[in-house]
Amino acid sequence: MTNGNMFYYRIYDDKEQVNYIRTVVEQKKIRQLLQDFEKVHQEYYNSEFIHFLKEKDPQAELIEVMTITY
């Protein structure tokens, strides 16, 4: 996979829900996994994809990004 780097990706699902993913999987491999995932799913939801991704990276997770104002 990588040399210990963590990657953060912004993803949208079929409900246009935006989420962020933290994983050690590099972008080229993420794109390949998304294609594999879409072959077996009629609808695409971020929570289901993260479950699928955890098979390759058990530490992968959805993260929540919030705005802080001051």
mmCIF file as gemmi writes it, N, C-alpha and C atoms, coordinates in Angstrom:
data_model
loop_
_atom_site.group_PDB
_atom_site.id
_atom_site.type_symbol
_atom_site.label_atom_id
_atom_site.label_alt_id
_atom_site.label_comp_id
_atom_site.label_asym_id
_atom_site.label_entity_id
_atom_site.label_seq_id
_atom_site.pdbx_PDB_ins_code
_atom_site.Cartn_x
_atom_site.Cartn_y
_atom_site.Cartn_z
_atom_site.occupancy
_atom_site.B_iso_or_equiv
_atom_site.pdbx_formal_charge
_atom_site.auth_seq_id
_atom_site.auth_asym_id
_atom_site.pdbx_PDB_model_num
ATOM 1 N N . MET Axp A 1 ? 0.826 -1.184 0 1 0 ? 1 A 1
ATOM 2 C CA . MET Axp A 1 ? 0 0 0 1 0 ? 1 A 1
ATOM 3 C C . MET Axp A 1 ? 0.874 1.253 0 1 0 ? 1 A 1
ATOM 4 N N . THR Axp A 2 ? 1.249 1.733 1.173 1 0 ? 2 A 1
ATOM 5 C CA . THR Axp A 2 ? 2.041 2.955 1.231 1 0 ? 2 A 1
ATOM 6 C C . THR Axp A 2 ? 3.168 2.791 2.233 1 0 ? 2 A 1
ATOM 7 N N . ASN Axp A 3 ? 3.901 3.848 2.428 1 0 ? 3 A 1
ATOM 8 C CA . ASN Axp A 3 ? 4.992 3.85 3.401 1 0 ? 3 A 1
ATOM 9 C C . ASN Axp A 3 ? 4.526 4.43 4.735 1 0 ? 3 A 1
ATOM 10 N N . GLY Axp A 4 ? 3.273 4.218 5.092 1 0 ? 4 A 1
ATOM 11 C CA . GLY Axp A 4 ? 2.746 4.703 6.355 1 0 ? 4 A 1
ATOM 12 C C . GLY Axp A 4 ? 1.994 6.016 6.262 1 0 ? 4 A 1
ATOM 13 N N . ASN Axp A 5 ? 1.906 6.586 5.072 1 0 ? 5 A 1
ATOM 14 C CA . ASN Axp A 5 ? 1.169 7.832 4.888 1 0 ? 5 A 1
ATOM 15 C C . ASN Axp A 5 ? -0.329 7.598 5.01 1 0 ? 5 A 1
ATOM 16 N N . MET Axp A 6 ? -1.031 8.606 5.497 1 0 ? 6 A 1
ATOM 17 C CA . MET Axp A 6 ? -2.485 8.581 5.534 1 0 ? 6 A 1
ATOM 18 C C . MET Axp A 6 ? -2.984 9.526 4.446 1 0 ? 6 A 1
ATOM 19 N N . PHE Axp A 7 ? -4.033 9.121 3.779 1 0 ? 7 A 1
ATOM 20 C CA . PHE Axp A 7 ? -4.625 9.93 2.721 1 0 ? 7 A 1
ATOM 21 C C . PHE Axp A 7 ? -6.058 10.271 3.114 1 0 ? 7 A 1
ATOM 22 N N . TYR Axp A 8 ? -6.491 11.445 2.718 1 0 ? 8 A 1
ATOM 23 C CA . TYR Axp A 8 ? -7.841 11.924 3.003 1 0 ? 8 A 1
ATOM 24 C C . TYR Axp A 8 ? -8.523 12.223 1.674 1 0 ? 8 A 1
ATOM 25 N N . TYR Axp A 9 ? -9.709 11.652 1.486 1 0 ? 9 A 1
ATOM 26 C CA . TYR Axp A 9 ? -10.443 11.834 0.243 1 0 ? 9 A 1
ATOM 27 C C . TYR Axp A 9 ? -11.838 12.369 0.539 1 0 ? 9 A 1
ATOM 28 N N . ARG Axp A 10 ? -12.317 13.234 -0.329 1 0 ? 10 A 1
ATOM 29 C CA . ARG Axp A 10 ? -13.698 13.717 -0.255 1 0 ? 10 A 1
ATOM 30 C C . ARG Axp A 10 ? -14.499 12.888 -1.254 1 0 ? 10 A 1
ATOM 31 N N . ILE Axp A 11 ? -15.611 12.307 -0.806 1 0 ? 11 A 1
ATOM 32 C CA . ILE Axp A 11 ? -16.423 11.472 -1.687 1 0 ? 11 A 1
ATOM 33 C C . ILE Axp A 11 ? -17.889 11.877 -1.584 1 0 ? 11 A 1
ATOM 34 N N . TYR Axp A 12 ? -18.618 11.664 -2.67 1 0 ? 12 A 1
ATOM 35 C CA . TYR Axp A 12 ? -20.057 11.907 -2.729 1 0 ? 12 A 1
ATOM 36 C C . TYR Axp A 12 ? -20.742 10.593 -3.069 1 0 ? 12 A 1
ATOM 37 N N . ASP Axp A 13 ? -21.893 10.349 -2.476 1 0 ? 13 A 1
ATOM 38 C CA . ASP Axp A 13 ? -22.632 9.136 -2.812 1 0 ? 13 A 1
ATOM 39 C C . ASP Axp A 13 ? -23.869 9.485 -3.632 1 0 ? 13 A 1
ATOM 40 N N . ASP Axp A 14 ? -24.734 8.478 -3.873 1 0 ? 14 A 1
ATOM 41 C CA . ASP Axp A 14 ? -25.917 8.679 -4.703 1 0 ? 14 A 1
ATOM 42 C C . ASP Axp A 14 ? -26.946 9.625 -4.089 1 0 ? 14 A 1
ATOM 43 N N . LYS Axp A 15 ? -26.852 9.89 -2.818 1 0 ? 15 A 1
ATOM 44 C CA . LYS Axp A 15 ? -27.735 10.863 -2.174 1 0 ? 15 A 1
ATOM 45 C C . LYS Axp A 15 ? -27.083 12.243 -2.132 1 0 ? 15 A 1
ATOM 46 N N . GLU Axp A 16 ? -25.96 12.383 -2.838 1 0 ? 16 A 1
ATOM 47 C CA . GLU Axp A 16 ? -25.151 13.595 -2.843 1 0 ? 16 A 1
ATOM 48 C C . GLU Axp A 16 ? -24.672 13.975 -1.449 1 0 ? 16 A 1
ATOM 49 N N . GLN Axp A 17 ? -24.516 12.966 -0.616 1 0 ? 17 A 1
ATOM 50 C CA . GLN Axp A 17 ? -23.948 13.141 0.721 1 0 ? 17 A 1
ATOM 51 C C . GLN Axp A 17 ? -22.43 13.219 0.563 1 0 ? 17 A 1
ATOM 52 N N . VAL Axp A 18 ? -21.842 14.251 1.128 1 0 ? 18 A 1
ATOM 53 C CA . VAL Axp A 18 ? -20.389 14.371 1.066 1 0 ? 18 A 1
ATOM 54 C C . VAL Axp A 18 ? -19.814 13.845 2.377 1 0 ? 18 A 1
ATOM 55 N N . ASN Axp A 19 ? -18.771 13.061 2.251 1 0 ? 19 A 1
ATOM 56 C CA . ASN Axp A 19 ? -18.036 12.561 3.406 1 0 ? 19 A 1
ATOM 57 C C . ASN Axp A 19 ? -16.553 12.63 3.083 1 0 ? 19 A 1
ATOM 58 N N . TYR Axp A 20 ? -15.766 12.453 4.113 1 0 ? 20 A 1
ATOM 59 C CA . TYR Axp A 20 ? -14.328 12.374 3.954 1 0 ? 20 A 1
ATOM 60 C C . TYR Axp A 20 ? -13.875 11.026 4.481 1 0 ? 20 A 1
ATOM 61 N N . ILE Axp A 21 ? -12.906 10.442 3.803 1 0 ? 21 A 1
ATOM 62 C CA . ILE Axp A 21 ? -12.353 9.142 4.18 1 0 ? 21 A 1
ATOM 63 C C . ILE Axp A 21 ? -10.896 9.327 4.542 1 0 ? 21 A 1
ATOM 64 N N . ARG Axp A 22 ? -10.477 8.629 5.587 1 0 ? 22 A 1
ATOM 65 C CA . ARG Axp A 22 ? -9.058 8.569 5.953 1 0 ? 22 A 1
ATOM 66 C C . ARG Axp A 22 ? -8.623 7.135 5.741 1 0 ? 22 A 1
ATOM 67 N N . THR Axp A 23 ? -7.547 6.934 4.983 1 0 ? 23 A 1
ATOM 68 C CA . THR Axp A 23 ? -7.079 5.589 4.661 1 0 ? 23 A 1
ATOM 69 C C . THR Axp A 23 ? -5.601 5.611 4.272 1 0 ? 23 A 1
ATOM 70 N N . VAL Axp A 24 ? -4.983 4.457 4.271 1 0 ? 24 A 1
ATOM 71 C CA . VAL Axp A 24 ? -3.605 4.336 3.787 1 0 ? 24 A 1
ATOM 72 C C . VAL Axp A 24 ? -3.573 3.965 2.3 1 0 ? 24 A 1
ATOM 73 N N . VAL Axp A 25 ? -4.737 3.77 1.694 1 0 ? 25 A 1
ATOM 74 C CA . VAL Axp A 25 ? -4.828 3.356 0.293 1 0 ? 25 A 1
ATOM 75 C C . VAL Axp A 25 ? -4.628 4.569 -0.617 1 0 ? 25 A 1
ATOM 76 N N . GLU Axp A 26 ? -3.695 4.433 -1.558 1 0 ? 26 A 1
ATOM 77 C CA . GLU Axp A 26 ? -3.379 5.528 -2.469 1 0 ? 26 A 1
ATOM 78 C C . GLU Axp A 26 ? -4.484 5.737 -3.502 1 0 ? 26 A 1
ATOM 79 N N . GLN Axp A 27 ? -4.492 6.909 -4.128 1 0 ? 27 A 1
ATOM 80 C CA . GLN Axp A 27 ? -5.571 7.312 -5.017 1 0 ? 27 A 1
ATOM 81 C C . GLN Axp A 27 ? -5.81 6.335 -6.163 1 0 ? 27 A 1
ATOM 82 N N . LYS Axp A 28 ? -4.775 5.857 -6.797 1 0 ? 28 A 1
ATOM 83 C CA . LYS Axp A 28 ? -4.94 4.927 -7.925 1 0 ? 28 A 1
ATOM 84 C C . LYS Axp A 28 ? -5.688 3.669 -7.472 1 0 ? 28 A 1
ATOM 85 N N . LYS Axp A 29 ? -5.334 3.136 -6.315 1 0 ? 29 A 1
ATOM 86 C CA . LYS Axp A 29 ? -5.98 1.938 -5.794 1 0 ? 29 A 1
ATOM 87 C C . LYS Axp A 29 ? -7.419 2.244 -5.357 1 0 ? 29 A 1
ATOM 88 N N . ILE Axp A 30 ? -7.665 3.434 -4.773 1 0 ? 30 A 1
ATOM 89 C CA . ILE Axp A 30 ? -9.021 3.83 -4.378 1 0 ? 30 A 1
ATOM 90 C C . ILE Axp A 30 ? -9.929 3.842 -5.605 1 0 ? 30 A 1
ATOM 91 N N . ARG Axp A 31 ? -9.453 4.404 -6.693 1 0 ? 31 A 1
ATOM 92 C CA . ARG Axp A 31 ? -10.261 4.454 -7.924 1 0 ? 31 A 1
ATOM 93 C C . ARG Axp A 31 ? -10.585 3.05 -8.42 1 0 ? 31 A 1
ATOM 94 N N . GLN Axp A 32 ? -9.625 2.148 -8.334 1 0 ? 32 A 1
ATOM 95 C CA . GLN Axp A 32 ? -9.848 0.764 -8.745 1 0 ? 32 A 1
ATOM 96 C C . GLN Axp A 32 ? -10.878 0.099 -7.821 1 0 ? 32 A 1
ATOM 97 N N . LEU Axp A 33 ? -10.751 0.329 -6.52 1 0 ? 33 A 1
ATOM 98 C CA . LEU Axp A 33 ? -11.704 -0.244 -5.57 1 0 ? 33 A 1
ATOM 99 C C . LEU Axp A 33 ? -13.107 0.317 -5.778 1 0 ? 33 A 1
ATOM 100 N N . LEU Axp A 34 ? -13.231 1.596 -6.103 1 0 ? 34 A 1
ATOM 101 C CA . LEU Axp A 34 ? -14.538 2.182 -6.398 1 0 ? 34 A 1
ATOM 102 C C . LEU Axp A 34 ? -15.181 1.497 -7.603 1 0 ? 34 A 1
ATOM 103 N N . GLN Axp A 35 ? -14.392 1.216 -8.629 1 0 ? 35 A 1
ATOM 104 C CA . GLN Axp A 35 ? -14.925 0.514 -9.8 1 0 ? 35 A 1
ATOM 105 C C . GLN Axp A 35 ? -15.386 -0.887 -9.427 1 0 ? 35 A 1
ATOM 106 N N . ASP Axp A 36 ? -14.606 -1.591 -8.612 1 0 ? 36 A 1
ATOM 107 C CA . ASP Axp A 36 ? -14.988 -2.932 -8.164 1 0 ? 36 A 1
ATOM 108 C C . ASP Axp A 36 ? -16.276 -2.877 -7.343 1 0 ? 36 A 1
ATOM 109 N N . PHE Axp A 37 ? -16.368 -1.883 -6.476 1 0 ? 37 A 1
ATOM 110 C CA . PHE Axp A 37 ? -17.539 -1.704 -5.624 1 0 ? 37 A 1
ATOM 111 C C . PHE Axp A 37 ? -18.79 -1.429 -6.46 1 0 ? 37 A 1
ATOM 112 N N . GLU Axp A 38 ? -18.669 -0.568 -7.448 1 0 ? 38 A 1
ATOM 113 C CA . GLU Axp A 38 ? -19.804 -0.206 -8.287 1 0 ? 38 A 1
ATOM 114 C C . GLU Axp A 38 ? -20.299 -1.368 -9.142 1 0 ? 38 A 1
ATOM 115 N N . LYS Axp A 39 ? -19.454 -2.328 -9.431 1 0 ? 39 A 1
ATOM 116 C CA . LYS Axp A 39 ? -19.868 -3.498 -10.224 1 0 ? 39 A 1
ATOM 117 C C . LYS Axp A 39 ? -20.883 -4.358 -9.48 1 0 ? 39 A 1
ATOM 118 N N . VAL Axp A 40 ? -20.845 -4.34 -8.155 1 0 ? 40 A 1
ATOM 119 C CA . VAL Axp A 40 ? -21.725 -5.223 -7.369 1 0 ? 40 A 1
ATOM 120 C C . VAL Axp A 40 ? -22.776 -4.47 -6.561 1 0 ? 40 A 1
ATOM 121 N N . HIS Axp A 41 ? -22.876 -3.154 -6.75 1 0 ? 41 A 1
ATOM 122 C CA . HIS Axp A 41 ? -23.864 -2.355 -6.018 1 0 ? 41 A 1
ATOM 123 C C . HIS Axp A 41 ? -24.679 -1.518 -6.998 1 0 ? 41 A 1
ATOM 124 N N . GLN Axp A 42 ? -25.993 -1.571 -6.85 1 0 ? 42 A 1
ATOM 125 C CA . GLN Axp A 42 ? -26.882 -0.759 -7.682 1 0 ? 42 A 1
ATOM 126 C C . GLN Axp A 42 ? -26.836 0.702 -7.252 1 0 ? 42 A 1
ATOM 127 N N . GLU Axp A 43 ? -26.768 0.917 -5.957 1 0 ? 43 A 1
ATOM 128 C CA . GLU Axp A 43 ? -26.692 2.263 -5.41 1 0 ? 43 A 1
ATOM 129 C C . GLU Axp A 43 ? -25.406 2.385 -4.612 1 0 ? 43 A 1
ATOM 130 N N . TYR Axp A 44 ? -24.889 3.586 -4.556 1 0 ? 44 A 1
ATOM 131 C CA . TYR Axp A 44 ? -23.603 3.824 -3.927 1 0 ? 44 A 1
ATOM 132 C C . TYR Axp A 44 ? -23.793 4.714 -2.71 1 0 ? 44 A 1
ATOM 133 N N . TYR Axp A 45 ? -23.456 4.187 -1.537 1 0 ? 45 A 1
ATOM 134 C CA . TYR Axp A 45 ? -23.535 4.947 -0.293 1 0 ? 45 A 1
ATOM 135 C C . TYR Axp A 45 ? -22.177 4.9 0.399 1 0 ? 45 A 1
ATOM 136 N N . ASN Axp A 46 ? -21.757 6.043 0.912 1 0 ? 46 A 1
ATOM 137 C CA . ASN Axp A 46 ? -20.433 6.145 1.513 1 0 ? 46 A 1
ATOM 138 C C . ASN Axp A 46 ? -20.222 5.161 2.654 1 0 ? 46 A 1
ATOM 139 N N . SER Axp A 47 ? -21.234 4.966 3.503 1 0 ? 47 A 1
ATOM 140 C CA . SER Axp A 47 ? -21.084 4.042 4.632 1 0 ? 47 A 1
ATOM 141 C C . SER Axp A 47 ? -20.849 2.612 4.149 1 0 ? 47 A 1
ATOM 142 N N . GLU Axp A 48 ? -21.473 2.223 3.041 1 0 ? 48 A 1
ATOM 143 C CA . GLU Axp A 48 ? -21.256 0.882 2.483 1 0 ? 48 A 1
ATOM 144 C C . GLU Axp A 48 ? -19.87 0.774 1.851 1 0 ? 48 A 1
ATOM 145 N N . PHE Axp A 49 ? -19.436 1.841 1.193 1 0 ? 49 A 1
ATOM 146 C CA . PHE Axp A 49 ? -18.098 1.798 0.589 1 0 ? 49 A 1
ATOM 147 C C . PHE Axp A 49 ? -17.023 1.7 1.652 1 0 ? 49 A 1
ATOM 148 N N . ILE Axp A 50 ? -17.18 2.407 2.748 1 0 ? 50 A 1
ATOM 149 C CA . ILE Axp A 50 ? -16.147 2.347 3.798 1 0 ? 50 A 1
ATOM 150 C C . ILE Axp A 50 ? -16.081 0.941 4.376 1 0 ? 50 A 1
ATOM 151 N N . HIS Axp A 51 ? -17.217 0.284 4.491 1 0 ? 51 A 1
ATOM 152 C CA . HIS Axp A 51 ? -17.23 -1.111 4.957 1 0 ? 51 A 1
ATOM 153 C C . HIS Axp A 51 ? -16.452 -1.989 3.965 1 0 ? 51 A 1
ATOM 154 N N . PHE Axp A 52 ? -16.659 -1.778 2.686 1 0 ? 52 A 1
ATOM 155 C CA . PHE Axp A 52 ? -15.938 -2.488 1.626 1 0 ? 52 A 1
ATOM 156 C C . PHE Axp A 52 ? -14.444 -2.178 1.687 1 0 ? 52 A 1
ATOM 157 N N . LEU Axp A 53 ? -14.099 -0.914 1.896 1 0 ? 53 A 1
ATOM 158 C CA . LEU Axp A 53 ? -12.703 -0.484 1.956 1 0 ? 53 A 1
ATOM 159 C C . LEU Axp A 53 ? -11.972 -1.088 3.151 1 0 ? 53 A 1
ATOM 160 N N . LYS Axp A 54 ? -12.67 -1.305 4.241 1 0 ? 54 A 1
ATOM 161 C CA . LYS Axp A 54 ? -12.046 -1.866 5.447 1 0 ? 54 A 1
ATOM 162 C C . LYS Axp A 54 ? -11.485 -3.273 5.212 1 0 ? 54 A 1
ATOM 163 N N . GLU Axp A 55 ? -11.931 -3.949 4.16 1 0 ? 55 A 1
ATOM 164 C CA . GLU Axp A 55 ? -11.349 -5.248 3.805 1 0 ? 55 A 1
ATOM 165 C C . GLU Axp A 55 ? -9.896 -5.08 3.369 1 0 ? 55 A 1
ATOM 166 N N . LYS Axp A 56 ? -9.559 -3.937 2.794 1 0 ? 56 A 1
ATOM 167 C CA . LYS Axp A 56 ? -8.189 -3.648 2.345 1 0 ? 56 A 1
ATOM 168 C C . LYS Axp A 56 ? -7.393 -2.866 3.384 1 0 ? 56 A 1
ATOM 169 N N . ASP Axp A 57 ? -8.091 -2.028 4.142 1 0 ? 57 A 1
ATOM 170 C CA . ASP Axp A 57 ? -7.454 -1.185 5.156 1 0 ? 57 A 1
ATOM 171 C C . ASP Axp A 57 ? -8.346 -1.157 6.395 1 0 ? 57 A 1
ATOM 172 N N . PRO Axp A 58 ? -8.09 -2.034 7.361 1 0 ? 58 A 1
ATOM 173 C CA . PRO Axp A 58 ? -8.938 -2.115 8.553 1 0 ? 58 A 1
ATOM 174 C C . PRO Axp A 58 ? -9.029 -0.803 9.34 1 0 ? 58 A 1
ATOM 175 N N . GLN Axp A 59 ? -8.087 0.102 9.141 1 0 ? 59 A 1
ATOM 176 C CA . GLN Axp A 59 ? -8.105 1.373 9.865 1 0 ? 59 A 1
ATOM 177 C C . GLN Axp A 59 ? -8.837 2.478 9.101 1 0 ? 59 A 1
ATOM 178 N N . ALA Axp A 60 ? -9.314 2.181 7.908 1 0 ? 60 A 1
ATOM 179 C CA . ALA Axp A 60 ? -10.031 3.188 7.12 1 0 ? 60 A 1
ATOM 180 C C . ALA Axp A 60 ? -11.275 3.629 7.876 1 0 ? 60 A 1
ATOM 181 N N . GLU Axp A 61 ? -11.596 4.914 7.742 1 0 ? 61 A 1
ATOM 182 C CA . GLU Axp A 61 ? -12.769 5.418 8.441 1 0 ? 61 A 1
ATOM 183 C C . GLU Axp A 61 ? -13.333 6.65 7.758 1 0 ? 61 A 1
ATOM 184 N N . LEU Axp A 62 ? -14.638 6.863 7.951 1 0 ? 62 A 1
ATOM 185 C CA . LEU Axp A 62 ? -15.259 8.12 7.567 1 0 ? 62 A 1
ATOM 186 C C . LEU Axp A 62 ? -14.928 9.123 8.645 1 0 ? 62 A 1
ATOM 187 N N . ILE Axp A 63 ? -14.586 10.317 8.244 1 0 ? 63 A 1
ATOM 188 C CA . ILE Axp A 63 ? -14.307 11.354 9.238 1 0 ? 63 A 1
ATOM 189 C C . ILE Axp A 63 ? -15.264 12.514 9.014 1 0 ? 63 A 1
ATOM 190 N N . GLU Axp A 64 ? -15.567 13.202 10.069 1 0 ? 64 A 1
ATOM 191 C CA . GLU Axp A 64 ? -16.446 14.342 9.992 1 0 ? 64 A 1
ATOM 192 C C . GLU Axp A 64 ? -15.607 15.615 10.085 1 0 ? 64 A 1
ATOM 193 N N . VAL Axp A 65 ? -15.864 16.536 9.174 1 0 ? 65 A 1
ATOM 194 C CA . VAL Axp A 65 ? -15.153 17.804 9.162 1 0 ? 65 A 1
ATOM 195 C C . VAL Axp A 65 ? -16.165 18.891 9.526 1 0 ? 65 A 1
ATOM 196 N N . MET Axp A 66 ? -15.838 19.659 10.533 1 0 ? 66 A 1
ATOM 197 C CA . MET Axp A 66 ? -16.732 20.712 10.995 1 0 ? 66 A 1
ATOM 198 C C . MET Axp A 66 ? -16.042 22.067 10.874 1 0 ? 66 A 1
ATOM 199 N N . THR Axp A 67 ? -16.835 23.076 10.7 1 0 ? 67 A 1
ATOM 200 C CA . THR Axp A 67 ? -16.313 24.432 10.625 1 0 ? 67 A 1
ATOM 201 C C . THR Axp A 67 ? -16.245 25.021 12.032 1 0 ? 67 A 1
ATOM 202 N N . ILE Axp A 68 ? -15.121 25.65 12.315 1 0 ? 68 A 1
ATOM 203 C CA . ILE Axp A 68 ? -14.965 26.36 13.588 1 0 ? 68 A 1
ATOM 204 C C . ILE Axp A 68 ? -14.819 27.838 13.237 1 0 ? 68 A 1
ATOM 205 N N . THR Axp A 69 ? -15.625 28.655 13.85 1 0 ? 69 A 1
ATOM 206 C CA . THR Axp A 69 ? -15.511 30.093 13.621 1 0 ? 69 A 1
ATOM 207 C C . THR Axp A 69 ? -15.076 30.773 14.91 1 0 ? 69 A 1
ATOM 208 N N . TYR Axp A 70 ? -14.419 31.867 14.77 1 0 ? 70 A 1
ATOM 209 C CA . TYR Axp A 70 ? -13.981 32.63 15.931 1 0 ? 70 A 1
ATOM 210 C C . TYR Axp A 70 ? -13.986 34.1 15.617 1 0 ? 70 A 1
